[in-house]
Amino acid sequence: MFKIKNILNCNNINNIKLISYNKKFITSTTTTTSIKDIHSISFDNILTKNHFKGPLSKEDLQHFNEYGYVIKNGVIEDELLTKHQHEVREFISRNAGISFEGLEIGSKEESEHLALEESKLSNISNGFGGMINFYHGKYEYEIRQHQKLYECFVQLYETTFSNGSKLYSDENEWANEYGAFDPRHMYMFINRCGFRIPNLKNESIRHQKGTGLHLDCNPFHLFRGEKVNQDKIIEHVPLRFWQPIQAFVSCSNTLNINQGGFWTVPKFHKKCVEYFKNHPQDNSLHKEVDNSGSVGLKRGNAFDFQDNKYQDVIESLQYIPIKRGDVLFWDWRMPHTNDTVHNGSSVREVVYAAHLPKVPINEQYAELQKNWYFTGKHPNYVTKKFANLETVNYNPPNLTLLGKNLLKINPWSN
């Protein structure tokens, strides 16, 4: 059995250190943000209506509206996070052959041991962002179907994307090509989890790497992917799924830079489309051709920023301190990355836990997810090498009534 190390449980961070980023992290400023100063007449009108009561306060919703992200603590119980940490280590032991015997979760000793064994993670991950291909853990599903997490998404969708405009434009404040939807109806997004090992010695970590600065959308055509037809002409194709609000639950503290933590550009969500209209598309920078001849955004639904082309965005990045138990929600139009180097003492652990609105494109995707849940298979668009890691002796985790709605096993009712 693994031991548990006591992890710092910080109180509210009143003065968040926001650090502008370039290649050398040269600029540092301390900013105190007063949520009370935020004002939006149209948004205030939304909040005055009868709306869903949940964990997020009016100030939380205003913060998301203004800055494109919000952090909420107390949504997921600490005990559940610990159970997930045990389970992910059991998965790694079973599939990567790394023993955790006698090691405290979150300890420096654990990190030192993992650094020596890091190459074995290639059995369960391509190293990108410190993510591992663990999708179907019992406690991952408990987090995804958590009532409070669901309620947060209801509140966020109710005050943002659910109010689809009849006159659609990518430049709309809450762009939504699919039309208005019921914010109470959604589907959990089955995704990987993060398990990034710190670099305790120079060049000791070779397999894992940061994500690099990216968007999880196509900023030139928000609701279209791209492929090349037989005439070698790029065609726009529907999205695979629509994830307008992303989220992860943090199982570790990343309060300081170089602990593997999260960076973003506050307020970029509402100027994203306009920004890229003023930066003409360069196919050679953001596209790659796969073996089938299709051309798409790198990693499927992502746009990668290039240092020499988007230096103004890179220099606007701010570090977002996050503590264990925090849930971070952010708009899909927000540029984001994790630390290029993780020099902390503990593994950076997160569970990705977004929910997808119940719109036609996600209805189709939910059918695929339902099959993955019942079989233990991984999404068909990720690396084939890892597709069947969890299918052996697999039993689908238990679901609550809410969980069955979130996986489209039971239909949503009004």
C-alpha positions in Angstrom: 0.0 0.0 0.0 1.2 3.5 -0.8 1.8 6.0 2.0 0.3 9.5 1.8 2.4 12.6 2.3 0.6 15.6 3.9 0.2 18.2 1.2 0.1 21.9 1.8 -3.5 23.1 1.9 -3.2 26.8 1.3 -5.9 29.4 2.1 -7.2 31.9 -0.4 -4.4 33.5 -2.4 -5.3 37.2 -2.2 -2.3 38.5 -4.1 -1.7 36.2 -7.0 1.7 36.6 -8.6 1.2 37.0 -12.3 4.4 36.4 -14.3 4.7 37.6 -17.9 6.5 34.9 -19.8 9.0 34.8 -22.6 11.8 32.3 -23.2 13.8 33.4 -20.2 10.9 34.3 -17.8 12.4 37.8 -17.6 9.5 39.9 -16.4 7.7 39.5 -13.1 4.9 41.6 -11.8 2.5 41.2 -8.8 -1.1 42.1 -9.4 -4.1 42.2 -7.1 -7.2 41.6 -9.1 -10.5 42.8 -7.5 -13.4 40.9 -9.0 -15.7 43.6 -7.7 -14.2 46.0 -10.3 -15.5 43.8 -13.2 -18.6 45.2 -14.8 -20.5 44.0 -17.8 -24.1 45.3 -18.4 -25.1 42.4 -20.6 -23.6 39.9 -18.2 -25.3 41.6 -15.2 -28.6 41.2 -17.0 -28.0 37.5 -17.4 -27.3 37.2 -13.7 -30.4 39.1 -12.6 -32.6 36.4 -14.2 -33.6 33.3 -12.2 -30.6 31.0 -12.7 -29.3 27.7 -11.5 -27.9 27.7 -7.9 -24.6 25.9 -7.6 -21.1 26.1 -6.1 -20.0 29.1 -8.2 -20.7 32.5 -6.8 -21.7 35.5 -8.8 -18.1 36.7 -8.5 -16.9 33.4 -9.9 -19.1 33.7 -12.9 -18.1 37.3 -13.5 -14.5 36.3 -13.3 -14.9 33.6 -16.0 -16.9 36.1 -18.1 -14.2 38.7 -17.8 -10.9 36.7 -17.8 -11.9 33.5 -19.6 -11.0 31.2 -16.6 -12.0 30.7 -13.0 -10.6 28.5 -10.2 -12.9 26.9 -7.6 -11.9 25.0 -4.5 -14.0 22.6 -2.5 -15.7 21.0 -5.4 -14.0 17.6 -5.2 -13.3 15.9 -1.8 -9.7 15.4 -0.8 -10.3 11.7 -0.1 -11.5 11.2 -3.7 -8.3 12.8 -5.0 -6.2 10.5 -2.8 -8.1 7.4 -4.1 -7.4 8.5 -7.7 -3.7 8.9 -6.9 -3.6 5.4 -5.5 -5.4 4.1 -8.6 -3.2 5.9 -11.1 -0.1 4.4 -9.5 -1.6 1.0 -9.7 -2.2 1.6 -13.4 1.5 2.7 -13.9 2.8 -0.3 -11.9 0.7 -2.7 -14.0 1.4 -1.3 -17.4 4.8 0.4 -17.1 6.5 -1.8 -14.6 7.3 0.9 -12.1 7.1 0.0 -8.5 5.9 2.4 -5.8 6.4 0.1 -2.9 7.2 2.0 0.3 7.1 5.5 -1.4 4.9 8.4 -0.1 2.7 9.9 -2.7 3.9 13.4 -3.5 7.3 12.9 -1.8 10.7 13.9 -3.2 11.8 10.3 -2.8 9.0 9.2 -5.1 10.0 11.8 -7.6 13.7 10.7 -7.5 12.6 7.1 -8.0 10.4 8.0 -10.9 13.1 10.0 -12.6 15.3 6.9 -12.7 12.4 4.9 -14.2 11.0 7.6 -16.4 11.8 5.9 -19.7 9.3 3.2 -18.8 6.5 5.7 -19.1 6.8 5.3 -22.9 4.7 2.1 -22.4 1.7 4.3 -21.4 2.3 7.7 -22.9 4.0 9.6 -25.7 5.2 12.1 -23.1 3.2 15.1 -24.3 2.4 17.5 -21.4 3.1 14.8 -18.9 -0.2 13.1 -19.8 -0.6 9.3 -19.5 -3.2 7.2 -21.3 -5.3 6.3 -18.3 -9.0 6.9 -19.2 -11.2 4.4 -17.3 -10.2 4.5 -13.6 -13.0 4.0 -11.1 -12.2 7.3 -9.4 -11.8 9.2 -12.6 -15.4 8.4 -13.3 -16.4 9.4 -9.8 -14.8 12.8 -10.4 -16.4 13.1 -13.9 -19.9 12.3 -12.5 -19.5 14.4 -9.3 -22.6 16.4 -8.6 -20.8 19.6 -7.7 -18.6 19.5 -10.8 -21.8 19.0 -12.9 -23.4 22.0 -11.2 -20.5 24.2 -11.9 -20.7 23.4 -15.6 -24.5 24.1 -15.6 -23.8 27.5 -14.1 -21.0 28.3 -16.6 -23.0 27.2 -19.7 -26.1 28.9 -18.5 -24.3 32.3 -18.4 -22.2 31.8 -21.6 -22.5 29.5 -24.6 -26.1 28.1 -24.0 -27.6 31.4 -25.3 -27.0 30.7 -28.9 -27.5 33.7 -31.2 -29.7 33.4 -34.4 -27.1 35.6 -36.1 -24.1 33.4 -35.7 -20.6 34.6 -36.1 -17.2 33.4 -34.8 -16.8 36.9 -33.4 -19.8 36.6 -31.1 -19.0 37.0 -27.4 -20.1 33.3 -26.8 -19.8 31.9 -30.3 -22.0 28.9 -30.8 -22.8 27.6 -34.3 -25.2 24.9 -33.0 -27.8 27.2 -31.4 -29.3 27.5 -27.9 -29.1 24.4 -25.7 -30.3 23.5 -22.2 -27.3 24.1 -19.9 -28.5 21.3 -17.6 -28.0 18.7 -20.3 -24.4 17.7 -21.1 -22.0 14.7 -21.5 -18.8 14.0 -19.5 -15.7 14.1 -21.6 -13.6 10.9 -21.2 -10.0 12.1 -21.2 -6.6 11.3 -19.9 -4.9 12.4 -16.7 -1.7 14.3 -16.0 1.2 12.7 -14.2 4.3 14.8 -14.9 7.6 13.9 -13.1 9.8 16.7 -11.9 13.3 17.3 -13.4 15.4 17.0 -10.3 18.7 16.9 -12.1 19.7 18.5 -15.4 18.4 16.5 -18.4 17.2 13.7 -16.2 13.7 13.8 -17.7 13.8 12.9 -21.4 10.5 11.3 -22.3 8.0 13.8 -20.8 7.8 17.4 -22.0 5.5 20.4 -21.7 2.5 21.0 -24.0 3.9 24.2 -25.6 1.6 27.2 -26.0 -1.6 26.2 -27.9 -5.3 26.7 -28.4 -7.7 23.7 -28.3 -9.6 25.2 -31.3 -9.1 26.4 -34.8 -8.9 30.2 -34.4 -9.4 30.8 -38.1 -12.6 28.8 -38.3 -13.8 27.9 -34.8 -16.3 25.3 -35.8 -14.4 23.6 -38.6 -11.5 21.2 -38.9 -9.6 20.7 -42.1 -8.6 18.0 -44.5 -7.2 17.7 -48.1 -9.5 16.3 -50.8 -8.5 14.3 -53.8 -7.7 17.5 -55.7 -5.3 18.6 -53.0 -7.7 21.3 -51.9 -8.2 22.0 -48.2 -11.8 21.4 -47.2 -13.5 22.4 -43.9 -15.0 19.5 -42.0 -17.2 19.4 -38.9 -15.5 19.2 -35.5 -15.1 15.8 -33.9 -16.6 17.3 -30.7 -17.3 20.7 -29.2 -15.6 21.4 -25.9 -16.1 25.2 -25.3 -15.2 25.0 -21.6 -12.3 22.9 -20.5 -11.5 21.8 -16.9 -9.1 19.9 -14.8 -9.0 19.0 -11.1 -5.6 19.4 -9.5 -4.3 16.7 -7.2 -1.1 18.6 -6.4 0.1 22.2 -5.6 1.6 24.2 -8.4 1.8 27.6 -6.6 5.1 28.7 -8.1 6.6 28.7 -11.6 8.5 25.7 -12.8 6.3 23.2 -10.8 4.7 22.0 -14.0 1.8 24.4 -13.7 -0.6 26.3 -15.9 -0.1 29.5 -17.9 -2.7 31.5 -19.9 -3.5 34.9 -21.4 -6.3 36.4 -19.4 -9.1 38.1 -21.4 -7.9 36.6 -24.7 -11.1 34.6 -25.2 -13.2 37.5 -26.4 -10.5 38.8 -28.8 -9.2 35.5 -30.1 -11.0 35.5 -33.5 -10.3 39.1 -34.1 -6.6 38.6 -33.3 -6.2 35.9 -35.8 -8.0 37.8 -38.5 -5.2 40.3 -38.1 -2.6 37.5 -38.3 -3.2 35.8 -41.6 -3.2 32.0 -41.7 0.2 30.4 -42.5 -0.5 26.8 -43.4 3.1 25.7 -43.0 3.0 26.7 -39.3 -0.2 25.2 -38.0 -0.9 22.2 -40.2 0.6 18.8 -40.7 -0.3 15.9 -43.0 -0.9 12.5 -41.6 -0.5 9.1 -43.3 -4.1 9.2 -44.7 -3.3 12.5 -46.5 -5.6 14.6 -44.3 -4.4 17.9 -43.1 -5.5 19.2 -39.7 -4.6 21.3 -36.7 -1.8 19.7 -34.8 -2.9 17.1 -32.3 -6.4 17.1 -33.9 -8.1 20.0 -32.3 -5.2 22.3 -31.4 -3.4 25.3 -32.8 0.3 25.7 -31.8 1.8 29.1 -31.4 5.2 29.7 -33.0 7.6 31.8 -31.0 8.7 33.9 -34.0 5.2 34.7 -35.1 3.2 35.3 -32.0 5.7 36.9 -29.6 3.1 39.4 -28.4 0.9 36.6 -27.1 3.8 34.7 -25.6 4.9 37.8 -23.7 1.3 38.2 -22.3 1.2 34.8 -20.7 0.5 34.8 -16.9 1.2 32.0 -14.5 -1.9 30.8 -12.6 -1.1 29.4 -9.1 -3.3 26.4 -8.3 -3.5 24.3 -5.2 -4.6 20.7 -4.5 -8.3 20.4 -4.8 -8.8 23.4 -7.1 -10.8 22.9 -10.2 -9.7 25.2 -13.1 -12.3 26.0 -15.8 -11.2 27.9 -18.9 -12.6 29.0 -22.3 -11.5 27.0 -25.4 -10.3 30.2 -27.0 -7.7 30.8 -24.3 -4.1 30.2 -25.2 -2.5 27.9 -22.6 0.5 25.8 -21.7 2.2 24.1 -18.8 5.7 24.9 -17.6 8.4 24.1 -20.1 10.4 22.7 -17.2 9.1 21.1 -14.0 11.7 21.6 -11.3 9.4 21.1 -8.3 9.8 18.2 -5.8 6.5 16.4 -6.5 4.7 14.9 -9.4 2.2 17.3 -11.0 -1.1 15.5 -11.1 -4.4 16.5 -12.7 -7.6 14.9 -13.8 -9.1 16.4 -17.0 -12.8 16.7 -16.3 -14.6 18.8 -18.9 -18.3 18.4 -19.8 -19.6 18.8 -23.4 -22.9 20.6 -24.1 -25.8 18.4 -25.5 -25.7 19.7 -29.1 -25.8 17.5 -32.3 -22.0 17.1 -32.8 -21.6 16.0 -29.2 -24.6 13.7 -29.4 -22.6 11.7 -32.0 -19.4 11.8 -29.9 -21.3 10.6 -26.8 -22.3 7.5 -28.6 -18.6 6.7 -29.2 -17.7 7.5 -25.6 -20.4 5.1 -24.4 -18.7 2.3 -26.4 -15.3 3.2 -24.9 -16.8 3.1 -21.4 -18.3 -0.4 -21.9 -15.2 -1.9 -23.6 -12.3 -0.1 -21.9 -10.9 1.1 -25.2 -9.4 4.4 -25.7 -10.6 7.1 -28.2 -10.0 6.0 -31.8 -8.0 9.2 -32.7 -5.2 8.7 -30.1 -2.1 6.7 -30.5 -3.0 3.1 -31.5 -0.1 1.8 -29.4 -2.1 2.5 -26.2 -5.6 1.7 -27.5 -6.1 -1.5 -25.5 -4.1 -0.8 -22.3 -7.2 -1.0 -20.2 -9.3 -3.7 -22.0 -7.8 -6.7 -20.2 -10.0 -7.9 -17.3 -11.9 -4.6 -17.7 -15.1 -4.0 -15.8 -16.9 -0.7 -16.4 -16.8 1.5 -13.3 -20.1 2.1 -11.5 -22.2 5.1 -12.5 -24.7 7.1 -10.5 -28.0 8.2 -12.1 -26.3 11.4 -13.0 -23.4 9.5 -14.5 -25.7 7.5 -16.7 -27.1 10.8 -18.1 -23.6 12.2 -18.6 -22.6 9.1 -20.6 -25.9 9.0 -22.6 -26.8 5.6 -21.2 -30.0 7.2 -19.9 -31.6 10.1 -21.8 -31.8 13.6 -20.3 -35.4 14.6 -19.4 -36.7 18.1 -19.1 
